[in-house]
Amino acid sequence: MPPAPLWSLAVYGLLVILLVTGIIGLSALLGERHRERATGEPYESGIVSTGSARVRLSVTFYLVAMCFVIFDLEAVYLFAWAVAARELGWAGYAEVLVFVGVLLAALIYLWRRGALDWGPGAGRPIPPKA
């Protein structure tokens, strides 16, 4: 790599650091400073908040979120395959069948382990075998 692009990158980085430092410094010098009682209180859309903002969520909430991300990403890959299905031919069809098969096996596994039972009457998931 020639040295010219490295110098321009160093100058650009220095200018960015100077600009950020200048903006933060001006904000500290020119910004308002007031200490009313209501300044530190949380305010949400005109509704006075009650209780703690730290809500403890169940692990099943995060488990469902992860399952959603995994199976939603599947839809993206299947859409990309569907767009290029004619160019991929039978080999692409076989590959997508394997892909869907693996995802179906994962869904069955999650279902049997109780990961999808997160309603009010749901029991605990089956503990892993040693």
CYANA upper distance limits for C-alpha pairs under 8 A (distance plus 0.5 A):
  1 MET  CA      5 PRO  CA      8.33
  2 PRO  CA      6 LEU  CA      8.03
  3 PRO  CA      7 TRP  CA      6.94
  4 ALA  CA      8 SER  CA      6.91
  5 PRO  CA      9 LEU  CA      6.60
  6 LEU  CA     10 ALA  CA      6.67
  7 TRP  CA     11 VAL  CA      6.65
  8 SER  CA     12 TYR  CA      6.54
  9 LEU  CA     13 GLY  CA      6.59
 10 ALA  CA     14 LEU  CA      6.65
 11 VAL  CA     15 LEU  CA      6.65
 12 TYR  CA     16 VAL  CA      6.71
 13 GLY  CA     17 ILE  CA      6.76
 14 LEU  CA     18 LEU  CA      6.65
 15 LEU  CA     19 LEU  CA      6.50
 16 VAL  CA     20 VAL  CA      6.64
 17 ILE  CA     21 THR  CA      6.54
 18 LEU  CA     22 GLY  CA      6.47
 19 LEU  CA     23 ILE  CA      6.66
 20 VAL  CA     24 ILE  CA      6.67
 21 THR  CA     25 GLY  CA      6.50
 22 GLY  CA     26 LEU  CA      6.55
 23 ILE  CA     27 SER  CA      6.58
 24 ILE  CA     28 ALA  CA      6.75
 25 GLY  CA     29 LEU  CA      6.78
 26 LEU  CA     30 LEU  CA      6.32
 26 LEU  CA     31 GLY  CA      8.25
 27 SER  CA     31 GLY  CA      5.67
 35 ARG  CA     39 THR  CA      7.06
 36 GLU  CA     40 GLY  CA      8.37
 37 ARG  CA     41 GLU  CA      8.04
 42 PRO  CA     48 VAL  CA      8.13
 42 PRO  CA     49 SER  CA      7.22
 43 TYR  CA     47 ILE  CA      7.15
 43 TYR  CA     48 VAL  CA      6.53
 43 TYR  CA     49 SER  CA      7.09
 44 GLU  CA     48 VAL  CA      7.25
 44 GLU  CA     49 SER  CA      7.37
 57 LEU  CA     61 PHE  CA      7.16
 58 SER  CA     62 TYR  CA      7.91
 59 VAL  CA     63 LEU  CA      6.77
 60 THR  CA     64 VAL  CA      6.52
 60 THR  CA    115 ALA  CA      7.90
 60 THR  CA    118 TRP  CA      6.80
 61 PHE  CA     65 ALA  CA      6.80
 62 TYR  CA     66 MET  CA      6.66
 63 LEU  CA     67 CYS  CA      6.72
 63 LEU  CA    115 ALA  CA      7.59
 64 VAL  CA     68 PHE  CA      6.58
 64 VAL  CA    115 ALA  CA      8.06
 64 VAL  CA    116 LEU  CA      7.68
 65 ALA  CA     69 VAL  CA      6.79
 66 MET  CA     70 ILE  CA      6.71
 67 CYS  CA     71 PHE  CA      6.61
 68 PHE  CA     72 ASP  CA      6.20
 69 VAL  CA     73 LEU  CA      6.51
 70 ILE  CA     74 GLU  CA      7.02
 71 PHE  CA     75 ALA  CA      7.30
 71 PHE  CA    103 LEU  CA      8.44
 72 ASP  CA     76 VAL  CA      7.41
 73 LEU  CA     77 TYR  CA      7.09
 74 GLU  CA     78 LEU  CA      6.68
 75 ALA  CA     79 PHE  CA      6.51
 76 VAL  CA     80 ALA  CA      6.80
 77 TYR  CA     81 TRP  CA      6.69
 78 LEU  CA     82 ALA  CA      6.56
 78 LEU  CA     96 VAL  CA      8.14
 79 PHE  CA     83 VAL  CA      6.79
 80 ALA  CA     84 ALA  CA      7.05
 81 TRP  CA     85 ALA  CA      6.10
 81 TRP  CA     92 GLY  CA      8.37
 81 TRP  CA     96 VAL  CA      8.10
 84 ALA  CA     88 LEU  CA      6.78
 85 ALA  CA     89 GLY  CA      6.86
 85 ALA  CA     92 GLY  CA      7.45
 85 ALA  CA     93 TYR  CA      7.90
 88 LEU  CA     92 GLY  CA      5.22
 88 LEU  CA     93 TYR  CA      7.82
 89 GLY  CA     93 TYR  CA      6.95
 90 TRP  CA     94 ALA  CA      6.67
 91 ALA  CA     95 GLU  CA      6.75
 92 GLY  CA     96 VAL  CA      6.67
 93 TYR  CA     97 LEU  CA      6.74
 94 ALA  CA     98 VAL  CA      6.87
 95 GLU  CA     99 PHE  CA      6.72
 96 VAL  CA    100 VAL  CA      6.56
 97 LEU  CA    101 GLY  CA      6.46
 98 VAL  CA    102 VAL  CA      6.69
 99 PHE  CA    103 LEU  CA      6.85
100 VAL  CA    104 LEU  CA      6.45
101 GLY  CA    105 ALA  CA      6.62
102 VAL  CA    106 ALA  CA      6.74
103 LEU  CA    107 LEU  CA      6.63
104 LEU  CA    108 ILE  CA      6.67
105 ALA  CA    109 TYR  CA      6.60
106 ALA  CA    110 LEU  CA      6.67
107 LEU  CA    111 TRP  CA      6.59
108 ILE  CA    112 ARG  CA      6.60
109 TYR  CA    113 ARG  CA      6.65
110 LEU  CA    114 GLY  CA      6.81
110 LEU  CA    115 ALA  CA      5.73
110 LEU  CA    116 LEU  CA      7.16
111 TRP  CA    115 ALA  CA      6.42
111 TRP  CA    116 LEU  CA      6.11
111 TRP  CA    117 ASP  CA      8.25
113 ARG  CA    125 PRO  CA      6.19
113 ARG  CA    126 ILE  CA      6.04
114 GLY  CA    123 GLY  CA      8.34
114 GLY  CA    124 ARG  CA      7.69
114 GLY  CA    125 PRO  CA      5.17
114 GLY  CA    126 ILE  CA      7.17
115 ALA  CA    125 PRO  CA      6.97
117 ASP  CA    122 ALA  CA      5.86
117 ASP  CA    123 GLY  CA      7.88
118 TRP  CA    122 ALA  CA      6.14
